[in-house]
Amino acid sequence: MQFSYLLTLAMASLALASPITPEADRKTDPNSISNLNCTAPTTKLDSHQVNVALLQICGGIAGKITKCGGKAGSVPSSSTTGVDGEAKFSLKATTPGATINISKGRWEQCIRAAQQKCGDAPFIATCKGGATKGDVDFKLAKHIQ
């Protein structure tokens, strides 16, 4: 009896620790991006730093944030960055006067599509949608500290 209780508790803990994004939303759609270019295919950035930088967008798109509004996450802006160690993501609305309004799901989808081809090597691409008008250009580059 005590073993089954501990097993149930362990399973519940694992469920809480798993990603919030539903499995169906984690499929990669290569049509979510355009203009993909692996800019330094032989350079491999640290994957942990890439993931942390990805979550630094808008001051921390991780957790409960559902929309990215720009630099501070709450103030609309036409650009934002996320940096950790050697990895740096930069985002910029493609239409003059537009601000970033990208959902966490769309941002993850665009990153997965780019990484499907480039992995953790630097790249540039355009995420379709994600701004108040038009698209969002994004870039993963080696951050020089």
Buried (B, 14 or more C-beta within 10 A) or exposed (E): EEEEEEEEEEEEEEEEEEEEEEEEEEEBEEEBBEEBEBBBEEEEBBEEBBBBBBBBBBBBBBEEBEBBBBBEBEEBBBBBBBBBBBBBBBBBBBEEEBBBBBBBBBBBBBBBBBBEBBBBBBBBBBBBBBBBEBBBBBBBBBBEE
